[in-house]
Amino acid sequence: MLRFQRGVSMLEVLIAIVLLTIGLLGVAQLQFKMQAAEIEAYQRTQAIVLLQDMVDRINANRKNAAQYVTAVPLGTSSTIDCSSPATLALKDQCEWHAALLGRNETKSGIQLGAMNGARGCVSNPVITMPRQVIVAVTWQGLTPTAAPTSTGCGQGTYGADERFRRAMVASVTIGCLQNDPATGNCVTP
């Protein structure tokens, strides 16, 4: 009877090792997903900071809000000339462009940036009063999710799959504080 039971404990040990290995692989995959989620959250936080930065700049210069509109996205792959900005709006765009590229985050002289492929857009869909300015920051995510439909900023620049594009969007509404008595049109102070 003992002769037939030889190796049973060895088999039990092998089964335990296989189960432990499967469990450790599951823990490793969970760790990988947590790290990816942490990177995505960090990028989202940086996008919010950069978005709020431009919203604050536009709010501080409301009279010239239309000058902040960008023809092409700023940031990655942008060729904006920042050698001598003529207006405050151009100076703000140049500073925002540099922040999108990661001017303040460098390693060995290389700008790292906070987000993969950061781009920023400012549009002016409503030009009558109350005027509306839309500010958007887009970047490339690590894993596919739902493609953002709230903005076209950076569309088609993060590969064929739009589900890798992330976007944060804010709206700045500039109201009419006083009307011109002669024309009835809004006067921006």
LUMBA-806628 format. One record per atom (N, C-alpha, C): residue number from 1; atom name; x, y, z. Coordinates in pm, whole numbers. Layout:
N
NUM, CA, X, Y, Z
...
END
This chain:
189
1, N, 83, -119, 0
1, CA, 0, 0, 0
1, C, 88, 125, 0
2, N, 196, 124, 77
2, CA, 284, 239, 80
2, C, 355, 260, -53
3, N, 380, 149, -123
3, CA, 448, 157, -251
3, C, 366, 239, -352
4, N, 236, 233, -348
4, CA, 150, 306, -440
4, C, 134, 453, -401
5, N, 168, 487, -280
5, CA, 153, 625, -234
5, C, 280, 707, -249
6, N, 385, 649, -300
6, CA, 508, 723, -320
6, C, 486, 831, -426
7, N, 542, 948, -401
7, CA, 534, 1059, -495
7, C, 408, 1142, -484
8, N, 314, 1102, -398
8, CA, 190, 1179, -383
8, C, 220, 1316, -324
9, N, 306, 1321, -223
9, CA, 339, 1451, -163
9, C, 415, 1538, -263
10, N, 498, 1476, -349
10, CA, 567, 1553, -453
10, C, 466, 1612, -552
11, N, 365, 1536, -586
11, CA, 260, 1584, -675
11, C, 183, 1699, -611
12, N, 155, 1689, -483
12, CA, 87, 1797, -412
12, C, 171, 1924, -411
13, N, 302, 1910, -395
13, CA, 392, 2025, -396
13, C, 392, 2089, -535
14, N, 397, 2008, -640
14, CA, 395, 2063, -776
14, C, 265, 2137, -805
15, N, 153, 2083, -761
15, CA, 24, 2151, -780
15, C, 22, 2282, -702
16, N, 75, 2283, -582
16, CA, 81, 2406, -502
16, C, 169, 2510, -571
17, N, 281, 2466, -630
17, CA, 369, 2561, -701
17, C, 298, 2620, -822
18, N, 225, 2537, -897
18, CA, 150, 2587, -1014
18, C, 46, 2689, -970
19, N, -28, 2659, -865
19, CA, -129, 2753, -816
19, C, -66, 2883, -765
20, N, 45, 2872, -697
20, CA, 115, 2991, -648
20, C, 165, 3076, -765
21, N, 217, 3010, -869
21, CA, 265, 3082, -987
21, C, 151, 3156, -1055
22, N, 37, 3093, -1071
22, CA, -79, 3160, -1131
22, C, -121, 3279, -1047
23, N, -121, 3264, -917
23, CA, -155, 3376, -829
23, C, -57, 3490, -839
24, N, 73, 3459, -846
24, CA, 175, 3564, -858
24, C, 166, 3635, -993
25, N, 133, 3561, -1099
25, CA, 114, 3625, -1229
25, C, -6, 3721, -1225
26, N, -109, 3682, -1155
26, CA, -225, 3770, -1138
26, C, -189, 3897, -1062
27, N, -108, 3883, -958
27, CA, -63, 3999, -880
27, C, 24, 4091, -966
28, N, 111, 4031, -1050
28, CA, 196, 4111, -1138
28, C, 113, 4188, -1240
29, N, 9, 4125, -1294
29, CA, -78, 4193, -1389
29, C, -155, 4305, -1320
30, N, -200, 4281, -1199
30, CA, -268, 4386, -1123
30, C, -175, 4504, -1097
31, N, -50, 4476, -1065
31, CA, 49, 4582, -1043
31, C, 70, 4663, -1170
32, N, 77, 4597, -1284
32, CA, 95, 4665, -1412
32, C, -24, 4756, -1441
33, N, -145, 4705, -1420
33, CA, -265, 4786, -1445
33, C, -274, 4905, -1350
34, N, -232, 4886, -1225
34, CA, -232, 4997, -1129
34, C, -132, 5105, -1171
35, N, -16, 5065, -1221
35, CA, 83, 5162, -1265
35, C, 33, 5238, -1387
36, N, -31, 5169, -1480
36, CA, -87, 5236, -1597
36, C, -197, 5335, -1556
37, N, -281, 5296, -1461
37, CA, -386, 5386, -1412
37, C, -326, 5507, -1342
38, N, -215, 5487, -1271
38, CA, -148, 5599, -1204
38, C, -92, 5697, -1306
39, N, -33, 5647, -1413
39, CA, 20, 5735, -1518
39, C, -93, 5811, -1585
40, N, -204, 5743, -1614
40, CA, -319, 5810, -1676
40, C, -373, 5920, -1584
41, N, -381, 5893, -1454
41, CA, -430, 5993, -1359
41, C, -335, 6112, -1350
42, N, -205, 6086, -1354
42, CA, -106, 6194, -1351
42, C, -120, 6281, -1475
43, N, -136, 6219, -1592
43, CA, -152, 6296, -1715
43, C, -280, 6378, -1711
44, N, -387, 6320, -1659
44, CA, -513, 6393, -1649
44, C, -499, 6513, -1556
45, N, -428, 6496, -1447
45, CA, -404, 6607, -1354
45, C, -325, 6719, -1420
46, N, -222, 6683, -1493
46, CA, -142, 6783, -1564
46, C, -226, 6855, -1669
47, N, -314, 6782, -1737
47, CA, -401, 6843, -1837
47, C, -495, 6945, -1772
48, N, -546, 6913, -1655
48, CA, -635, 7005, -1585
48, C, -559, 7133, -1547
49, N, -437, 7118, -1501
49, CA, -355, 7235, -1463
49, C, -330, 7323, -1586
50, N, -292, 7261, -1698
50, CA, -265, 7338, -1820
50, C, -392, 7401, -1877
51, N, -502, 7330, -1868
51, CA, -631, 7383, -1915
51, C, -671, 7505, -1832
52, N, -662, 7493, -1702
52, CA, -698, 7604, -1613
52, C, -605, 7722, -1632
53, N, -479, 7695, -1664
53, CA, -383, 7802, -1690
53, C, -429, 7890, -1806
54, N, -470, 7827, -1917
54, CA, -513, 7907, -2032
54, C, -648, 7973, -2006
55, N, -736, 7906, -1936
55, CA, -865, 7968, -1901
55, C, -841, 8094, -1818
56, N, -750, 8087, -1722
56, CA, -718, 8204, -1639
56, C, -656, 8316, -1722
57, N, -571, 8280, -1818
57, CA, -510, 8381, -1904
57, C, -616, 8452, -1989
58, N, -711, 8377, -2041
58, CA, -817, 8437, -2121
58, C, -906, 8523, -2033
59, N, -939, 8477, -1914
59, CA, -1021, 8557, -1822
59, C, -952, 8687, -1782
60, N, -820, 8685, -1772
60, CA, -747, 8805, -1735
60, C, -740, 8905, -1851
61, N, -760, 8860, -1972
61, CA, -753, 8947, -2090
61, C, -881, 8930, -2173
62, N, -996, 8940, -2109
62, CA, -1126, 8914, -2172
62, C, -1153, 9001, -2294
63, N, -1106, 9124, -2291
63, CA, -1133, 9215, -2402
63, C, -1074, 9162, -2532
64, N, -962, 9094, -2522
64, CA, -894, 9042, -2640
64, C, -903, 8890, -2649
65, N, -1012, 8834, -2601
65, CA, -1028, 8688, -2598
65, C, -1021, 8627, -2738
66, N, -1067, 8697, -2839
66, CA, -1065, 8644, -2976
66, C, -923, 8625, -3026
67, N, -826, 8697, -2971
67, CA, -687, 8684, -3016
67, C, -623, 8553, -2968
68, N, -686, 8483, -2876
68, CA, -632, 8358, -2823
68, C, -665, 8238, -2913
69, N, -754, 8256, -3009
69, CA, -794, 8146, -3096
69, C, -673, 8095, -3174
70, N, -656, 7963, -3175
70, CA, -543, 7902, -3244
70, C, -590, 7840, -3375
71, N, -513, 7863, -3481
71, CA, -545, 7803, -3611
71, C, -507, 7655, -3612
72, N, -396, 7624, -3549
72, CA, -349, 7485, -3535
72, C, -322, 7459, -3387
73, N, -325, 7334, -3345
73, CA, -298, 7306, -3204
73, C, -157, 7347, -3163
74, N, -146, 7402, -3043
74, CA, -15, 7435, -2987
74, C, 40, 7310, -2917
75, N, 168, 7312, -2887
75, CA, 230, 7199, -2819
75, C, 306, 7112, -2916
76, N, 290, 6981, -2904
76, CA, 360, 6885, -2987
76, C, 333, 6910, -3135
77, N, 437, 6911, -3215
77, CA, 431, 6930, -3362
77, C, 387, 7071, -3403
78, N, 389, 7166, -3313
78, CA, 351, 7304, -3346
78, C, 475, 7385, -3382
79, N, 457, 7480, -3469
79, CA, 569, 7565, -3512
79, C, 538, 7712, -3485
80, N, 489, 7743, -3370
80, CA, 456, 7881, -3334
80, C, 586, 7961, -3316
81, N, 586, 8084, -3366
81, CA, 703, 8171, -3354
81, C, 693, 8250, -3225
82, N, 779, 8220, -3130
82, CA, 775, 8285, -3000
82, C, 896, 8377, -2979
83, N, 961, 8418, -3088
83, CA, 1081, 8501, -3074
83, C, 1047, 8639, -3020
84, N, 940, 8699, -3068
84, CA, 900, 8831, -3017
84, C, 749, 8847, -3029
85, N, 673, 8796, -2932
85, CA, 527, 8809, -2939
85, C, 484, 8955, -2929
86, N, 395, 8995, -3020
86, CA, 353, 9135, -3029
86, C, 244, 9173, -2929
87, N, 161, 9078, -2892
87, CA, 50, 9108, -2801
87, C, 57, 9019, -2678
88, N, -22, 9055, -2579
88, CA, -29, 8974, -2458
88, C, -85, 8836, -2489
89, N, -182, 8829, -2581
89, CA, -240, 8700, -2618
89, C, -135, 8610, -2682
90, N, -52, 8663, -2769
90, CA, 55, 8584, -2831
90, C, 158, 8540, -2727
91, N, 188, 8628, -2634
91, CA, 282, 8592, -2526
91, C, 224, 8479, -2442
92, N, 94, 8488, -2410
92, CA, 28, 8381, -2334
92, C, 28, 8250, -2412
93, N, 4, 8257, -2542
93, CA, 5, 8136, -2625
93, C, 144, 8073, -2626
94, N, 247, 8156, -2636
94, CA, 385, 8104, -2637
94, C, 419, 8036, -2504
95, N, 377, 8096, -2393
95, CA, 404, 8037, -2263
95, C, 325, 7907, -2245
96, N, 203, 7904, -2294
96, CA, 120, 7784, -2286
96, C, 180, 7673, -2374
97, N, 226, 7711, -2492
97, CA, 292, 7618, -2584
97, C, 414, 7554, -2515
98, N, 495, 7635, -2451
98, CA, 613, 7584, -2382
98, C, 573, 7491, -2267
99, N, 467, 7525, -2195
99, CA, 421, 7440, -2084
99, C, 367, 7307, -2137
100, N, 298, 7309, -2251
100, CA, 250, 7186, -2311
100, C, 365, 7094, -2352
101, N, 475, 7154, -2394
101, CA, 592, 7076, -2432
101, C, 672, 7029, -2311
102, N, 644, 7084, -2195
102, CA, 714, 7042, -2074
102, C, 837, 7123, -2044
103, N, 830, 7253, -2067
103, CA, 943, 7342, -2044
103, C, 997, 7329, -1902
104, N, 910, 7312, -1807
104, CA, 953, 7308, -1667
104, C, 993, 7169, -1620
105, N, 974, 7069, -1706
105, CA, 1006, 6932, -1667
105, C, 1114, 6879, -1760
106, N, 1238, 6893, -1717
106, CA, 1350, 6852, -1801
106, C, 1437, 6751, -1729
107, N, 1508, 6672, -1808
107, CA, 1606, 6577, -1756
107, C, 1722, 6576, -1854
108, N, 1838, 6614, -1806
108, CA, 1958, 6623, -1890
108, C, 1937, 6716, -2010
109, N, 1863, 6825, -1987
109, CA, 1839, 6923, -2092
109, C, 1729, 6886, -2190
110, N, 1664, 6773, -2173
110, CA, 1557, 6729, -2263
110, C, 1423, 6757, -2196
111, N, 1333, 6825, -2271
111, CA, 1200, 6853, -2217
111, C, 1118, 6725, -2219
112, N, 1072, 6683, -2102
112, CA, 997, 6559, -2091
112, C, 848, 6579, -2112
113, N, 795, 6687, -2059
113, CA, 651, 6710, -2069
113, C, 577, 6622, -1970
114, N, 458, 6663, -1938
114, CA, 379, 6589, -1841
114, C, 289, 6486, -1908
115, N, 265, 6504, -2038
115, CA, 172, 6418, -2109
115, C, 235, 6373, -2240
116, N, 192, 6259, -2289
116, CA, 240, 6210, -2418
116, C, 172, 6288, -2530
117, N, 249, 6360, -2609
117, CA, 194, 6430, -2724
117, C, 93, 6538, -2688
118, N, 122, 6619, -2588
118, CA, 27, 6722, -2542
118, C, 3, 6827, -2650
119, N, -124, 6861, -2671
119, CA, -163, 6964, -2765
119, C, -272, 7049, -2700
120, N, -275, 7177, -2736
120, CA, -376, 7266, -2682
120, C, -441, 7347, -2792
121, N, -571, 7365, -2784
121, CA, -647, 7440, -2885
121, C, -738, 7540, -2816
122, N, -757, 7653, -2881
122, CA, -854, 7753, -2836
122, C, -940, 7787, -2957
123, N, -1070, 7773, -2941
123, CA, -1162, 7806, -3050
123, C, -1267, 7905, -3000
124, N, -1333, 7969, -3093
124, CA, -1431, 8072, -3062
124, C, -1558, 8042, -3142
125, N, -1638, 7943, -3099
125, CA, -1755, 7905, -3179
125, C, -1868, 8008, -3178
126, N, -1876, 8088, -3073
126, CA, -1982, 8190, -3063
126, C, -1914, 8326, -3060
127, N, -1926, 8403, -3168
127, CA, -1857, 8531, -3175
127, C, -1946, 8649, -3138
128, N, -2077, 8626, -3127
128, CA, -2166, 8733, -3082
128, C, -2174, 8728, -2931
129, N, -2226, 8832, -2871
129, CA, -2234, 8836, -2726
129, C, -2352, 8756, -2677
130, N, -2343, 8682, -2572
130, CA, -2220, 8658, -2498
130, C, -2126, 8566, -2578
131, N, -2002, 8608, -2587
131, CA, -1901, 8534, -2662
131, C, -1859, 8411, -2582
132, N, -1829, 8305, -2656
132, CA, -1785, 8182, -2590
132, C, -1652, 8139, -2650
133, N, -1556, 8108, -2563
133, CA, -1425, 8059, -2604
133, C, -1409, 7919, -2544
134, N, -1372, 7823, -2629
134, CA, -1353, 7685, -2585
134, C, -1203, 7655, -2581
135, N, -1156, 7607, -2466
135, CA, -1015, 7571, -2448
135, C, -1011, 7418, -2432
136, N, -919, 7355, -2507
136, CA, -907, 7209, -2501
136, C, -760, 7169, -2491
137, N, -734, 7067, -2412
137, CA, -601, 7006, -2402
137, C, -620, 6859, -2435
138, N, -539, 6808, -2529
138, CA, -547, 6667, -2566
138, C, -410, 6602, -2550
139, N, -410, 6471, -2532
139, CA, -286, 6395, -2520
139, C, -316, 6250, -2554
140, N, -211, 6170, -2564
140, CA, -225, 6030, -2598
140, C, -226, 5946, -2472
141, N, -330, 5865, -2457
141, CA, -341, 5776, -2343
141, C, -266, 5646, -2366
142, N, -259, 5563, -2263
142, CA, -187, 5436, -2272
142, C, -273, 5321, -2321
143, N, -401, 5325, -2287
143, CA, -492, 5218, -2325
143, C, -613, 5277, -2395
144, N, -676, 5202, -2483
144, CA, -793, 5257, -2554
144, C, -914, 5269, -2462
145, N, -985, 5381, -2476
145, CA, -1111, 5403, -2406
145, C, -1209, 5457, -2509
146, N, -1308, 5530, -2467
146, CA, -1401, 5592, -2562
146, C, -1336, 5716, -2623
147, N, -1352, 5733, -2754
147, CA, -1295, 5850, -2822
147, C, -1370, 5975, -2779
148, N, -1297, 6083, -2746
148, CA, -1365, 6206, -2704
148, C, -1438, 6272, -2821
149, N, -1560, 6313, -2796
149, CA, -1641, 6379, -2899
149, C, -1660, 6527, -2870
150, N, -1612, 6573, -2754
150, CA, -1635, 6711, -2713
150, C, -1546, 6811, -2786
151, N, -1438, 6763, -2852
151, CA, -1348, 6853, -2923
151, C, -1281, 6779, -3037
152, N, -1245, 6855, -3139
152, CA, -1170, 6798, -3251
152, C, -1022, 6824, -3238
153, N, -981, 6886, -3130
153, CA, -840, 6920, -3108
153, C, -756, 6793, -3106
154, N, -652, 6789, -3187
154, CA, -562, 6675, -3191
154, C, -619, 6553, -3260
155, N, -732, 6568, -3327
155, CA, -795, 6453, -3391
155, C, -707, 6400, -3505
156, N, -686, 6270, -3507
156, CA, -607, 6206, -3611
156, C, -457, 6213, -3591
157, N, -412, 6266, -3479
157, CA, -267, 6281, -3457
157, C, -209, 6177, -3362
158, N, -292, 6093, -3306
158, CA, -243, 5992, -3212
158, C, -260, 5852, -3267
159, N, -251, 5838, -3397
159, CA, -266, 5708, -3460
159, C, -405, 5688, -3518
160, N, -426, 5571, -3574
160, CA, -552, 5542, -3642
160, C, -667, 5523, -3544
161, N, -638, 5483, -3422
161, CA, -742, 5456, -3324
161, C, -763, 5579, -3236
162, N, -875, 5646, -3254
162, CA, -907, 5768, -3177
162, C, -934, 5738, -3030
163, N, -947, 5613, -2994
163, CA, -974, 5578, -2855
163, C, -852, 5600, -2765
164, N, -734, 5625, -2824
164, CA, -616, 5655, -2746
164, C, -606, 5805, -2716
165, N, -685, 5887, -2784
165, CA, -682, 6032, -2762
165, C, -763, 6066, -2638
166, N, -703, 6147, -2551
166, CA, -772, 6196, -2431
166, C, -792, 6346, -2447
167, N, -894, 6400, -2384
167, CA, -922, 6543, -2397
167, C, -984, 6598, -2269
168, N, -944, 6720, -2236
168, CA, -1008, 6798, -2130
168, C, -1053, 6928, -2196
169, N, -1175, 6969, -2170
169, CA, -1232, 7086, -2237
169, C, -1296, 7178, -2134
170, N, -1275, 7310, -2153
170, CA, -1339, 7409, -2066
170, C, -1394, 7521, -2153
171, N, -1499, 7580, -2106
171, CA, -1564, 7689, -2179
171, C, -1553, 7818, -2099
172, N, -1518, 7927, -2169
172, CA, -1513, 8059, -2107
172, C, -1621, 8144, -2174
173, N, -1716, 8190, -2097
173, CA, -1822, 8274, -2151
173, C, -1795, 8418, -2112
174, N, -1794, 8505, -2211
174, CA, -1766, 8647, -2188
174, C, -1895, 8723, -2215
175, N, -1954, 8772, -2109
175, CA, -2083, 8839, -2120
175, C, -2071, 8984, -2164
176, N, -2184, 9040, -2195
176, CA, -2191, 9180, -2235
176, C, -2223, 9262, -2110
177, N, -2128, 9346, -2071
177, CA, -2147, 9425, -1950
177, C, -2217, 9558, -1975
178, N, -2205, 9609, -2098
178, CA, -2273, 9735, -2130
178, C, -2300, 9743, -2279
179, N, -2411, 9807, -2313
179, CA, -2449, 9827, -2453
179, C, -2419, 9970, -2497
180, N, -2385, 9983, -2623
180, CA, -2366, 10116, -2683
180, C, -2505, 10173, -2708
181, N, -2539, 10288, -2647
181, CA, -2674, 10343, -2661
181, C, -2709, 10377, -2806
182, N, -2613, 10414, -2887
182, CA, -2640, 10455, -3025
182, C, -2671, 10334, -3113
183, N, -2595, 10227, -3099
183, CA, -2612, 10112, -3188
183, C, -2684, 9996, -3123
184, N, -2685, 9989, -2991
184, CA, -2746, 9877, -2921
184, C, -2654, 9755, -2915
185, N, -2534, 9768, -2975
185, CA, -2438, 9658, -2974
185, C, -2363, 9655, -2842
186, N, -2310, 9540, -2813
186, CA, -2234, 9522, -2691
186, C, -2100, 9592, -2701
187, N, -2060, 9655, -2592
187, CA, -1930, 9719, -2584
187, C, -1847, 9640, -2485
188, N, -1732, 9591, -2530
188, CA, -1646, 9518, -2436
188, C, -1558, 9617, -2363
189, N, -1561, 9612, -2231
189, CA, -1483, 9708, -2152
189, C, -1336, 9681, -2162
END
